[in-house]
Amino acid sequence: LPFYASKYWLSVSIVSLIYVLLGLGLNIVVGFAGPLDLGFVGFSAVGAYGYALANKHFGLGFWGALPCAALCSGLFGAILGFPVLRMHGDYLAIVTLGFGEIVRIIAVNEESIGGARGIAGIPTPPPFLGMKFEILNPKPYYWMLVTMTLLAYWAIRRMAVRRPGRAWDAIRQDDDVAQLMGVPTFKYKVWAFVLGAAVGGAGGCLYASQILSIVPDQFNLNVSILVLACVVFGGIGNPYGVMVGAMILAYLPERIRFLTQPRQLVFGIVLVLIMNLRPDGLLPRKKREKIKGGKGE
């Protein structure tokens, strides 16, 4: 793709990869642990604003600000997770939705972080391995996002097959039974929130470094819904499916842009058709086989 595609389609691919990264982060919460998070875009906003403010006030470069943005978003995930993860179902969804809107409204009204005007003049990452990051040259951003996405995918897959992944699987299937069997459900749900928020914050930092300016309206509820749609569309709990779903859902609106007004209608019809034909997503999570004769997976 980076060798044959035009700059426009490379830019579309960059947006798709950002949604892939956000989808992987949300999948830790929704796909592995089970709680429904409708305010995930708030963590992305924290990461984006964290990078912009760290550079503006402390002169911190991109490679130093990236882990700081992830840690800051993870901290917000812990702050949100401790009080709300004792709730279940619709109550949890409403509270997380409120968190996303609170972050956006604070960004709109707080003049010290730019207010409704946002923050402009965000610097690009410094040259790395001979690649110079420029707004008119999307290839370095493409390779950087591919690398970050593969690293996130590898880390999440490794985590899914270890003790945290097994605990999340038990919690997702039945919270009460998992707790009865000795799984510290609250601790692992908080960890899911923290890790998912950290990945979302890293995605927000990468997004801010690519567009060079941010405004609060870029982090509205529609973004959270689209990221959640990527997770459900690709296959809840399957990181590879989430990656495929995010690439398709980020690419499809650009592919049908020629339809102008009916574009959103066509996009919605496609989602309805696919979810009726594949209710578990394009690439659903593999289910464990039942034990037969004392043996099983």
C-alpha positions as CSV (number, residue, x, y, z in Angstrom):
1,L,0.0,0.0,0.0
2,P,2.6,2.7,0.9
3,F,4.4,2.1,-2.4
4,Y,1.5,2.2,-4.8
5,A,-1.3,4.2,-3.1
6,S,-1.8,7.9,-3.6
7,K,-1.3,10.4,-0.7
8,Y,-5.1,10.6,-0.3
9,W,-5.5,6.9,0.2
10,L,-2.5,6.8,2.5
11,S,-4.2,9.4,4.6
12,V,-7.4,7.4,4.7
13,S,-5.3,4.4,5.8
14,I,-3.8,6.4,8.6
15,V,-7.2,7.3,9.9
16,S,-8.2,3.6,9.6
17,L,-5.1,2.6,11.6
18,I,-6.0,5.1,14.3
19,Y,-9.5,3.5,14.6
20,V,-7.8,0.1,14.6
21,L,-5.7,1.2,17.6
22,L,-8.7,2.6,19.4
23,G,-10.7,-0.5,18.6
24,L,-8.0,-2.7,20.1
25,G,-8.1,-0.6,23.3
26,L,-11.9,-0.8,23.6
27,N,-11.9,-4.5,22.9
28,I,-9.9,-5.0,26.1
29,V,-12.9,-3.6,28.0
30,V,-15.9,-4.7,26.0
31,G,-14.5,-7.8,24.3
32,F,-12.4,-9.4,27.1
33,A,-13.8,-8.2,30.4
34,G,-17.4,-7.4,29.3
35,P,-18.4,-3.9,30.6
36,L,-19.9,-1.6,28.1
37,D,-17.9,1.6,27.7
38,L,-19.7,4.4,25.7
39,G,-17.2,7.1,26.7
40,F,-14.0,5.6,25.3
41,V,-13.3,8.7,23.2
42,G,-12.7,10.6,26.5
43,F,-9.5,8.6,27.0
44,S,-8.4,9.5,23.4
45,A,-9.1,13.1,24.1
46,V,-6.9,13.0,27.3
47,G,-4.1,11.5,25.3
48,A,-4.3,14.1,22.5
49,Y,-4.6,17.0,24.9
50,G,-1.9,15.5,27.1
51,Y,0.6,15.5,24.2
52,A,-0.3,19.0,23.1
53,L,0.0,20.5,26.6
54,A,3.1,18.6,27.5
55,N,4.8,20.0,24.4
56,K,3.5,23.5,24.8
57,H,4.2,24.0,28.5
58,F,7.1,21.6,29.2
59,G,8.7,21.2,25.8
60,L,8.3,17.4,25.9
61,G,9.0,15.8,22.5
62,F,6.7,13.3,20.9
63,W,8.6,10.1,22.0
64,G,8.6,11.4,25.5
65,A,5.0,12.5,25.5
66,L,3.6,9.3,24.0
67,P,4.2,7.1,27.1
68,C,3.1,10.0,29.3
69,A,-0.1,10.4,27.3
70,A,-0.8,6.6,27.7
71,L,0.0,6.7,31.4
72,C,-2.2,9.8,31.9
73,S,-5.1,8.2,30.1
74,G,-4.6,5.0,32.1
75,L,-4.8,7.0,35.3
76,F,-8.1,8.5,34.2
77,G,-9.2,4.9,33.4
78,A,-8.4,4.0,37.0
79,I,-10.2,7.1,38.4
80,L,-13.3,6.3,36.4
81,G,-13.1,2.5,36.9
82,F,-12.9,2.4,40.7
83,P,-16.3,4.1,41.4
84,V,-18.3,2.9,38.4
85,L,-17.2,-0.7,37.9
86,R,-19.4,-1.8,40.8
87,M,-22.4,-1.0,38.5
88,H,-23.7,-3.3,35.9
89,G,-25.6,-3.1,32.6
90,D,-27.3,0.1,31.5
91,Y,-26.1,2.0,34.6
92,L,-22.5,1.4,33.7
93,A,-23.1,2.4,30.1
94,I,-24.8,5.7,31.0
95,V,-22.0,6.6,33.5
96,T,-19.2,6.0,30.9
97,L,-21.2,7.9,28.3
98,G,-21.3,10.8,30.8
99,F,-17.5,10.6,31.3
100,G,-16.9,11.1,27.6
101,E,-19.2,14.1,27.4
102,I,-17.7,15.6,30.6
103,V,-14.2,15.5,29.1
104,R,-15.5,17.2,25.9
105,I,-17.4,19.9,27.8
106,I,-14.5,20.7,30.1
107,A,-12.3,21.0,27.0
108,V,-14.8,23.4,25.4
109,N,-15.2,25.6,28.5
110,E,-11.6,25.6,29.9
111,E,-9.7,28.5,28.3
112,S,-6.4,27.4,29.8
113,I,-6.4,24.4,27.3
114,G,-7.7,26.4,24.4
115,G,-11.5,26.3,25.0
116,A,-13.7,25.8,21.9
117,R,-10.8,27.0,19.7
118,G,-8.7,24.0,20.7
119,I,-4.9,23.8,20.4
120,A,-3.1,24.6,17.2
121,G,0.6,24.3,16.3
122,I,1.1,20.8,17.6
123,P,4.6,19.7,16.4
124,T,5.2,16.6,14.3
125,P,7.3,13.8,15.6
126,P,11.1,14.3,15.1
127,P,12.8,12.4,12.3
128,F,13.2,8.7,13.0
129,L,15.2,6.1,11.1
130,G,15.7,8.5,8.3
131,M,12.0,9.3,8.0
132,K,10.9,12.9,8.2
133,F,7.4,13.5,9.5
134,E,5.6,16.2,7.4
135,I,1.9,16.9,7.0
136,L,2.2,16.5,3.2
137,N,4.1,13.2,3.5
138,P,1.9,10.5,5.0
139,K,4.3,7.6,4.5
140,P,6.2,8.0,7.8
141,Y,2.9,8.3,9.7
142,Y,1.7,5.2,8.0
143,W,4.7,3.1,9.0
144,M,4.7,4.5,12.5
145,L,1.0,3.6,13.0
146,V,1.5,0.1,11.4
147,T,4.3,-0.5,13.9
148,M,2.3,0.8,16.9
149,T,-0.7,-1.2,15.9
150,L,1.3,-4.5,15.5
151,L,2.9,-3.9,18.9
152,A,-0.4,-3.3,20.6
153,Y,-1.9,-6.4,18.8
154,W,1.0,-8.5,20.0
155,A,0.8,-7.3,23.6
156,I,-2.9,-7.8,23.7
157,R,-2.7,-11.3,22.3
158,R,0.0,-12.3,24.7
159,M,-2.1,-10.9,27.6
160,A,-5.2,-12.7,26.4
161,V,-3.7,-16.2,26.8
162,R,-2.3,-15.6,30.2
163,R,-3.9,-15.2,33.6
164,P,-5.5,-11.8,33.0
165,G,-7.1,-13.1,29.8
166,R,-8.5,-16.1,31.5
167,A,-9.8,-14.0,34.3
168,W,-11.5,-11.6,31.9
169,D,-13.0,-14.5,30.0
170,A,-14.5,-15.8,33.2
171,I,-15.8,-12.4,34.2
172,R,-17.3,-11.8,30.7
173,Q,-19.2,-15.1,30.8
174,D,-20.5,-14.8,34.4
175,D,-19.3,-12.2,36.8
176,D,-21.0,-13.8,39.9
177,V,-19.7,-17.3,39.2
178,A,-16.2,-16.0,38.5
179,Q,-16.2,-14.2,41.9
180,L,-17.5,-17.4,43.6
181,M,-14.6,-19.3,42.1
182,G,-12.1,-16.9,43.6
183,V,-11.4,-14.6,40.7
184,P,-10.9,-11.0,42.0
185,T,-13.4,-9.6,39.4
186,F,-13.2,-6.0,40.5
187,K,-9.4,-5.8,40.3
188,Y,-9.3,-7.4,36.8
189,K,-12.1,-5.1,35.5
190,V,-10.2,-2.1,36.7
191,W,-7.1,-3.3,35.0
192,A,-9.1,-3.8,31.8
193,F,-10.2,-0.1,32.1
194,V,-6.7,1.1,32.8
195,L,-5.1,-0.9,29.9
196,G,-7.8,0.0,27.4
197,A,-7.6,3.7,28.4
198,A,-3.8,3.6,27.9
199,V,-4.1,2.3,24.4
200,G,-6.8,4.9,23.7
201,G,-4.6,7.6,25.0
202,A,-1.7,6.5,22.8
203,G,-4.1,6.6,19.8
204,G,-5.1,10.1,20.7
205,C,-1.5,11.2,21.0
206,L,-0.7,9.7,17.5
207,Y,-3.8,11.4,16.1
208,A,-2.8,14.8,17.5
209,S,0.7,14.5,16.1
210,Q,-0.7,13.7,12.7
211,I,-3.3,16.5,12.3
212,L,-1.3,19.1,14.2
213,S,-4.3,20.8,15.8
214,I,-7.2,19.6,17.9
215,V,-10.6,20.9,18.9
216,P,-13.1,19.4,21.5
217,D,-15.7,18.6,18.8
218,Q,-13.3,16.0,17.3
219,F,-13.9,13.9,20.4
220,N,-17.7,13.6,20.5
221,L,-20.0,10.7,21.2
222,N,-20.1,9.7,17.5
223,V,-16.4,8.7,17.7
224,S,-17.1,6.4,20.7
225,I,-20.1,4.8,18.8
226,L,-18.0,4.2,15.7
227,V,-15.2,2.6,17.7
228,L,-17.7,0.4,19.5
229,A,-19.2,-0.5,16.0
230,C,-15.7,-1.5,14.9
231,V,-15.4,-3.9,17.8
232,V,-18.9,-5.4,17.3
233,F,-18.6,-5.5,13.5
234,G,-15.3,-7.2,13.5
235,G,-16.0,-9.7,16.3
236,I,-16.2,-9.0,20.0
237,G,-13.2,-10.4,21.8
238,N,-11.2,-11.2,18.7
239,P,-8.4,-8.7,18.3
240,Y,-7.8,-9.7,14.7
241,G,-11.5,-9.4,13.9
242,V,-11.5,-5.9,15.5
243,M,-8.6,-4.8,13.3
244,V,-10.4,-6.0,10.2
245,G,-13.7,-4.4,11.3
246,A,-12.0,-1.1,12.0
247,M,-10.2,-1.0,8.7
248,I,-13.5,-1.7,6.8
249,L,-15.7,0.8,8.8
250,A,-13.1,3.6,8.5
251,Y,-12.5,2.9,4.8
252,L,-16.2,2.4,3.7
253,P,-17.4,6.0,4.2
254,E,-14.5,7.3,2.0
255,R,-15.2,4.7,-0.6
256,I,-18.8,5.8,-1.0
257,R,-18.1,9.5,-0.6
258,F,-19.4,10.1,-4.1
259,L,-22.9,9.5,-2.8
260,T,-22.8,12.7,-0.8
261,Q,-26.2,13.0,1.0
262,P,-27.2,9.3,1.1
263,R,-23.8,8.2,2.2
264,Q,-24.7,7.8,5.9
265,L,-27.9,6.0,4.9
266,V,-25.9,3.5,2.8
267,F,-23.4,3.1,5.6
268,G,-26.1,2.3,8.0
269,I,-27.8,-0.2,5.7
270,V,-24.5,-2.0,5.2
271,L,-24.1,-2.3,9.0
272,V,-27.6,-3.6,9.4
273,L,-27.2,-6.2,6.7
274,I,-23.9,-7.5,7.9
275,M,-25.0,-7.7,11.5
276,N,-28.1,-9.7,10.5
277,L,-26.0,-12.0,8.3
278,R,-23.1,-12.3,10.8
279,P,-24.5,-11.4,14.3
280,D,-21.3,-12.4,16.0
281,G,-19.2,-10.2,13.7
282,L,-17.1,-10.9,10.7
283,L,-14.5,-12.9,12.6
284,P,-16.1,-14.0,15.9
285,R,-14.1,-15.1,18.8
286,K,-13.5,-18.9,18.8
287,K,-15.6,-20.7,21.4
288,R,-14.0,-23.3,23.6
289,E,-15.1,-26.8,22.8
290,K,-17.0,-28.7,25.4
291,I,-15.0,-31.4,27.3
292,K,-15.7,-34.9,26.0
293,G,-14.4,-38.0,27.6
294,G,-12.2,-36.0,30.0
295,K,-10.3,-34.2,27.2
296,G,-10.9,-30.9,25.5
297,E,-9.4,-27.5,24.7
